Amino acid sequence: MLSRSVFRSARKNVSPLKYRRHARNFTVLALESSADDTCAAVVTSEREILSNIVVSQNELHASAGGINPYVAIEGHQRNMARPGAISRALDEAKLEMGQIDGIAFTRGPGIGGCLSVGSNAAKNIAAALRKPLVGVHHMQAHALTPLLTSPSDSLPRFPFLTLLISGGHTLIVLADSLNSFKILATTVDESIGRAYDKVARMLGLEWGSKGYGAALEAFCAAGIQKFGVPVQDDLPPVSLPSPGKLSFSYSGPHSNIERYIYSQGGIEHLDEQVRWKLALAFQQAAVGQLEEKVELGLKWCYRNGHPVNDLVVSGGVASNQYLRERSRLDSDFSSIKLSFPPVQLCRDNAVMIAWASMHRFLAGDFDDYSIEHRAKWSIEDL
């Protein structure tokens, strides 16, 4: 049966009778369509991932150099319906729709029109088959993913600190329970993922198979193989905004790169090695800012009576291998366990949506079929 550590807080206000009624192996079909990937998955309350389908729209957006919302909406409409992501998720799980116990979907935040595709599909299926329905907060799902993917004997324990980094968000959040989150730091301008995209475009990199952020990471790694490890003094200086403050800023670091390129007469006047040094300088500064702010967040927790034992790093940017290899905490926090989800579950996926809905299904806490999506939705407002 279910691990007590996973669902303890979810059961606090649930009667024993209600919990026993739902304490069997519960199977969820989940849909995710908040941005440019169409996702469906089947997950059980026994922490089994029966299927994980991600239909990428990468080729559709490559020519535009970023996500075009109208193109993304049309892509979701094509990819979600039969014989698309939903059908493939059921086939991979070797289940019929009648064997699904509940339907979950990403309610928000995200691109409104994209959210509506997954929301409408989930509501229609649930209503037609009279299945319970749960709408999930996208960033909550990222934060809770390690409760599914970590070994059962080393699950993150509440309260834990979580760094949520993606194309739309850069957050440090204190997770007190499955449903209670406090934002300690956010970005004052743009997210780390968006800054990665902008710098990659400035440097003339191609969109690639996984977008600009992955292209910049690959360019940095390939340059070390080609040119060797650079002397730090040879790299252009990139600022660390607001040192000592619990807030992020990524417009400054990307502006440093932009000004340097302009001072040299444009990207066409820079050879590959110089462009590589610019990319490397930005990447080091971007990740360095994460490290500094996380340590400030941990100090805040201890000063304010919220000692944590675990740090979760999740979201699309958490798939960055440079970040994973470099991530370390100051000796003052050496006892804190660092958890990353598997790379394939850092980027948008429906597995995390299914898992984030599970405690609500088991508690009998369902949404009405008329529930609306929320393009803007703070994780503090769950």
C-alpha positions as CSV (number, residue, x, y, z in Angstrom):
1,M,0.0,0.0,0.0
2,L,1.0,3.7,0.0
3,S,4.0,5.0,1.8
4,R,3.0,6.9,4.9
5,S,5.7,9.5,4.3
6,V,4.3,10.4,0.8
7,F,0.7,10.9,1.7
8,R,0.7,11.7,5.4
9,S,-0.1,15.4,5.0
10,A,-2.8,14.6,2.4
11,R,-4.6,12.4,4.9
12,K,-4.7,14.8,7.8
13,N,-8.2,16.0,7.2
14,V,-9.6,12.8,5.6
15,S,-11.8,10.4,7.6
16,P,-10.5,6.8,8.0
17,L,-13.6,5.5,6.1
18,K,-13.1,7.8,3.1
19,Y,-9.4,7.0,3.0
20,R,-9.9,3.3,3.2
21,R,-12.3,3.4,0.4
22,H,-9.7,4.9,-1.9
23,A,-6.6,3.2,-0.5
24,R,-6.3,0.6,-3.3
25,N,-4.1,0.8,-6.3
26,F,-5.5,3.9,-8.0
27,T,-4.7,4.5,-11.6
28,V,-4.7,8.0,-13.1
29,L,-4.6,9.2,-16.8
30,A,-3.0,12.7,-16.9
31,L,-2.8,15.3,-19.6
32,E,-0.3,18.2,-19.9
33,S,-0.4,20.9,-22.5
34,S,0.8,24.1,-20.8
35,A,3.3,25.1,-23.5
36,D,4.6,23.3,-26.6
37,D,4.7,19.6,-25.7
38,T,1.6,17.4,-25.8
39,C,1.8,14.9,-23.0
40,A,-0.2,12.0,-21.6
41,A,0.7,9.4,-19.0
42,V,-0.7,6.7,-16.8
43,V,0.6,6.4,-13.2
44,T,-0.6,4.4,-10.2
45,S,-0.7,5.1,-6.5
46,E,1.9,2.4,-6.1
47,R,4.4,4.8,-7.7
48,E,4.3,2.9,-11.0
49,I,4.7,4.8,-14.3
50,L,2.8,2.7,-16.8
51,S,3.3,5.1,-19.7
52,N,4.8,8.5,-20.5
53,I,4.0,10.0,-23.8
54,V,5.6,13.3,-24.9
55,V,4.8,14.6,-28.4
56,S,7.2,17.4,-29.2
57,Q,6.3,20.3,-31.3
58,N,9.9,21.3,-31.7
59,E,9.9,21.2,-35.5
60,L,6.8,23.4,-35.6
61,H,8.5,26.2,-33.6
62,A,12.1,25.9,-34.9
63,S,11.5,28.3,-37.8
64,A,10.0,31.0,-35.4
65,G,12.9,30.6,-33.0
66,G,10.5,30.1,-30.1
67,I,7.0,29.1,-29.1
68,N,4.3,30.5,-31.3
69,P,1.1,30.2,-29.2
70,Y,-1.3,29.8,-32.2
71,V,0.9,27.1,-33.7
72,A,1.2,25.4,-30.3
73,I,-2.6,25.3,-29.9
74,E,-3.1,23.7,-33.3
75,G,-0.4,21.3,-32.5
76,H,-2.0,20.2,-29.2
77,Q,-5.3,19.8,-30.9
78,R,-3.8,17.4,-33.5
79,N,-1.6,15.5,-31.0
80,M,-4.0,15.1,-28.1
81,A,-6.9,13.3,-29.7
82,R,-7.0,9.7,-31.1
83,P,-4.8,8.3,-32.4
84,G,-2.6,10.7,-30.5
85,A,-1.1,11.1,-27.0
86,I,-4.1,9.8,-25.1
87,S,-4.4,6.6,-27.1
88,R,-0.7,6.0,-27.1
89,A,-0.6,6.4,-23.3
90,L,-3.3,3.8,-22.8
91,D,-1.7,1.5,-25.3
92,E,1.7,1.7,-23.7
93,A,0.1,1.1,-20.3
94,K,-1.8,-1.9,-21.7
95,L,-5.1,-0.5,-20.3
96,E,-8.5,0.4,-21.6
97,M,-10.2,3.6,-20.6
98,G,-12.6,1.8,-18.4
99,Q,-9.6,0.7,-16.2
100,I,-8.6,4.3,-15.5
101,D,-9.9,5.5,-12.1
102,G,-9.3,9.2,-12.5
103,I,-8.4,11.9,-15.0
104,A,-5.9,14.7,-14.2
105,F,-4.8,17.7,-16.2
106,T,-2.6,20.8,-16.0
107,R,-4.9,23.6,-14.9
108,G,-2.2,26.2,-14.9
109,P,-0.1,28.3,-15.1
110,G,0.8,28.4,-18.8
111,I,-0.3,29.6,-22.2
112,G,-4.1,30.0,-22.0
113,G,-5.0,28.5,-25.3
114,C,-2.6,25.6,-24.8
115,L,-4.0,24.9,-21.4
116,S,-7.5,24.9,-22.8
117,V,-6.8,22.0,-25.1
118,G,-5.7,19.6,-22.3
119,S,-8.3,21.0,-19.9
120,N,-11.2,20.4,-22.4
121,A,-10.0,17.0,-23.3
122,A,-9.7,15.9,-19.7
123,K,-13.1,17.4,-18.7
124,N,-14.9,15.8,-21.7
125,I,-13.4,12.3,-21.0
126,A,-14.1,12.5,-17.3
127,A,-17.7,13.7,-17.8
128,A,-18.5,11.2,-20.5
129,L,-17.2,8.3,-18.5
130,R,-18.2,9.7,-15.1
131,K,-14.6,9.6,-13.8
132,P,-13.4,11.9,-11.0
133,L,-11.4,14.9,-12.3
134,V,-8.5,16.9,-10.7
135,G,-6.8,20.0,-12.1
136,V,-3.1,20.4,-11.1
137,H,-0.8,23.3,-10.6
138,H,2.1,22.9,-13.1
139,M,4.9,24.1,-10.7
140,Q,3.5,22.0,-7.8
141,A,3.8,19.0,-10.0
142,H,7.5,19.8,-10.7
143,A,8.1,20.3,-7.0
144,L,6.5,16.9,-6.0
145,T,8.1,14.8,-8.8
146,P,11.0,13.5,-6.5
147,L,8.3,12.0,-4.2
148,L,7.6,9.7,-7.1
149,T,11.1,9.2,-8.6
150,S,13.3,9.0,-5.5
151,P,14.0,5.6,-3.8
152,S,11.3,4.9,-1.2
153,D,13.8,5.0,1.6
154,S,15.2,8.5,0.7
155,L,12.1,10.5,-0.3
156,P,12.3,14.3,0.3
157,R,10.8,15.1,3.7
158,F,8.5,18.0,4.5
159,P,9.4,20.8,4.9
160,F,11.9,20.9,2.0
161,L,13.3,23.7,-0.1
162,T,12.7,23.5,-3.9
163,L,14.3,25.4,-6.7
164,L,11.9,25.5,-9.7
165,I,13.6,26.6,-12.9
166,S,12.0,26.6,-16.3
167,G,11.3,28.7,-19.4
168,G,8.6,30.6,-17.5
169,H,9.7,30.4,-13.8
170,T,12.7,30.9,-11.5
171,L,11.5,30.3,-8.0
172,I,12.8,29.2,-4.6
173,V,9.9,27.8,-2.7
174,L,9.5,26.3,0.8
175,A,7.3,23.2,0.5
176,D,5.5,22.6,3.9
177,S,3.2,19.9,2.6
178,L,1.7,18.6,-0.6
179,N,-0.5,21.6,-0.9
180,S,1.3,24.4,1.1
181,F,4.1,26.4,-0.6
182,K,5.7,29.7,0.3
183,I,7.7,31.6,-2.3
184,L,11.0,32.8,-0.9
185,A,12.5,34.2,-4.1
186,T,11.4,34.9,-7.7
187,T,12.8,36.7,-10.7
188,V,12.3,40.5,-10.9
189,D,12.5,40.4,-14.7
190,E,12.9,37.2,-16.8
191,S,13.3,33.6,-16.0
192,I,16.6,31.7,-16.4
193,G,15.1,29.6,-19.2
194,R,14.1,32.7,-21.2
195,A,17.6,34.2,-20.7
196,Y,19.2,31.1,-22.0
197,D,17.0,31.2,-25.1
198,K,17.9,34.9,-25.7
199,V,21.6,34.5,-25.3
200,A,21.6,31.4,-27.6
201,R,19.8,33.4,-30.3
202,M,22.3,36.3,-29.9
203,L,25.2,33.9,-30.4
204,G,23.7,32.6,-33.6
205,L,23.0,29.1,-32.3
206,E,20.4,26.9,-33.9
207,W,17.1,25.9,-32.2
208,G,18.2,22.3,-32.3
209,S,16.3,19.2,-31.2
210,K,15.5,20.4,-27.7
211,G,15.4,24.2,-28.1
212,Y,17.8,27.1,-27.5
213,G,18.7,26.3,-23.9
214,A,19.9,22.8,-24.7
215,A,21.8,24.2,-27.7
216,L,23.7,26.7,-25.6
217,E,24.6,23.9,-23.1
218,A,25.8,21.7,-25.9
219,F,27.8,24.6,-27.5
220,C,29.6,25.2,-24.2
221,A,30.4,21.5,-23.7
222,A,31.6,21.1,-27.3
223,G,33.9,24.1,-27.0
224,I,35.7,22.6,-24.0
225,Q,36.4,19.5,-26.1
226,K,37.6,21.7,-29.0
227,F,39.4,24.6,-27.2
228,G,40.2,23.2,-23.8
229,V,39.3,24.5,-20.4
230,P,39.5,28.3,-20.5
231,V,41.4,30.5,-18.2
232,Q,38.8,32.3,-16.1
233,D,40.3,35.8,-16.8
234,D,39.8,35.2,-20.5
235,L,36.0,35.1,-20.1
236,P,34.0,38.3,-20.5
237,P,32.7,39.5,-17.1
238,V,29.0,38.7,-16.4
239,S,27.3,40.4,-13.4
240,L,25.8,38.6,-10.4
241,P,22.7,40.8,-9.8
242,S,21.5,41.7,-6.3
243,P,24.2,39.9,-4.3
244,G,23.0,39.0,-0.8
245,K,19.3,39.4,-1.7
246,L,16.7,36.7,-2.1
247,S,15.7,37.6,-5.7
248,F,16.7,36.6,-9.2
249,S,17.5,38.7,-12.2
250,Y,18.5,37.4,-15.6
251,S,18.0,40.4,-17.8
252,G,21.3,41.8,-16.5
253,P,23.5,38.8,-17.4
254,H,21.9,38.5,-20.8
255,S,22.4,42.3,-21.3
256,N,26.1,41.9,-20.5
257,I,26.4,39.5,-23.4
258,E,24.3,41.7,-25.7
259,R,26.5,44.8,-24.9
260,Y,29.7,42.9,-25.6
261,I,28.5,41.7,-29.0
262,Y,27.4,45.2,-29.9
263,S,30.8,46.6,-28.8
264,Q,32.5,44.3,-31.2
265,G,30.3,45.4,-34.2
266,G,27.9,42.5,-34.1
267,I,27.9,38.7,-34.0
268,E,29.3,38.5,-37.6
269,H,32.6,39.9,-36.3
270,L,33.1,37.3,-33.6
271,D,34.8,33.9,-34.3
272,E,33.6,30.6,-32.9
273,Q,36.0,30.7,-30.0
274,V,34.9,34.1,-28.8
275,R,31.2,33.2,-29.1
276,W,32.0,30.0,-27.1
277,K,33.6,32.1,-24.3
278,L,30.6,34.3,-24.2
279,A,28.3,31.3,-23.9
280,L,30.5,29.8,-21.2
281,A,30.6,33.1,-19.3
282,F,26.8,33.4,-19.3
283,Q,26.3,29.8,-18.3
284,Q,28.7,30.0,-15.4
285,A,27.0,33.3,-14.2
286,A,23.5,31.9,-14.6
287,V,24.2,28.8,-12.6
288,G,26.3,30.7,-10.1
289,Q,23.3,32.9,-9.4
290,L,21.2,29.9,-8.6
291,E,23.8,28.6,-6.2
292,E,24.1,31.9,-4.3
293,K,20.3,32.4,-4.0
294,V,19.7,28.8,-2.9
295,E,22.2,29.2,0.0
296,L,20.4,32.5,0.9
297,G,17.1,30.6,0.9
298,L,18.5,27.8,3.1
299,K,19.8,30.5,5.6
300,W,16.4,32.1,5.6
301,C,14.8,28.8,6.5
302,Y,17.1,28.2,9.4
303,R,16.8,31.8,10.7
304,N,13.0,31.7,10.6
305,G,12.4,28.3,12.2
306,H,12.0,26.2,9.1
307,P,15.0,23.9,9.1
308,V,15.0,21.7,6.0
309,N,16.8,18.4,5.3
310,D,16.2,18.3,1.5
311,L,16.6,20.5,-1.5
312,V,14.7,19.6,-4.7
313,V,15.8,21.0,-8.0
314,S,13.1,20.6,-10.7
315,G,11.7,22.1,-13.9
316,G,13.0,22.1,-17.5
317,V,16.3,23.8,-16.8
318,A,17.1,21.2,-14.1
319,S,17.8,18.8,-17.0
320,N,21.0,20.9,-17.7
321,Q,23.9,18.6,-17.2
322,Y,26.3,21.5,-16.3
323,L,24.0,22.5,-13.5
324,R,23.7,18.9,-12.3
325,E,27.4,18.3,-12.3
326,R,28.2,21.6,-10.6
327,S,25.5,21.6,-8.0
328,R,26.9,21.5,-4.5
329,L,26.1,23.2,-1.2
330,D,28.4,25.1,1.1
331,S,29.9,23.0,4.0
332,D,27.4,24.7,6.3
333,F,24.6,22.7,4.5
334,S,26.5,19.5,3.9
335,S,23.8,17.4,5.6
336,I,21.1,18.5,3.2
337,K,20.2,15.9,0.6
338,L,20.0,17.2,-3.0
339,S,17.3,15.6,-5.3
340,F,16.9,16.0,-9.0
341,P,14.2,14.1,-11.0
342,P,15.4,12.0,-13.9
343,V,16.2,14.2,-16.9
344,Q,13.2,13.0,-18.9
345,L,10.9,14.0,-16.0
346,C,12.4,17.5,-15.6
347,R,10.9,18.9,-18.8
348,D,7.1,19.1,-19.1
349,N,5.5,15.7,-18.8
350,A,2.2,14.2,-17.7
351,V,3.7,11.8,-15.2
352,M,4.3,14.6,-12.8
353,I,0.7,15.8,-13.3
354,A,-0.7,12.4,-12.5
355,W,1.5,12.1,-9.3
356,A,0.6,15.6,-8.1
357,S,-3.1,14.7,-8.4
358,M,-2.8,11.4,-6.6
359,H,-3.2,12.6,-3.0
360,R,-6.4,14.5,-4.0
361,F,-7.9,11.4,-5.7
362,L,-7.2,9.3,-2.7
363,A,-8.7,11.8,-0.4
364,G,-11.9,12.1,-2.5
365,D,-11.1,15.7,-3.3
366,F,-12.3,16.1,-6.9
367,D,-12.9,19.1,-9.1
368,D,-16.2,19.9,-10.9
369,Y,-16.4,19.2,-14.6
370,S,-16.9,22.9,-15.2
371,I,-13.6,23.9,-13.7
372,E,-11.7,26.5,-15.7
373,H,-8.0,26.6,-16.5
374,R,-5.8,29.4,-14.9
375,A,-3.1,30.9,-17.2
376,K,-1.8,32.9,-14.2
377,W,-1.8,31.1,-10.9
378,S,0.7,31.5,-8.0
379,I,1.8,28.3,-6.3
380,E,1.0,30.0,-3.0
381,D,-2.7,30.1,-4.0
382,L,-3.3,26.4,-4.1
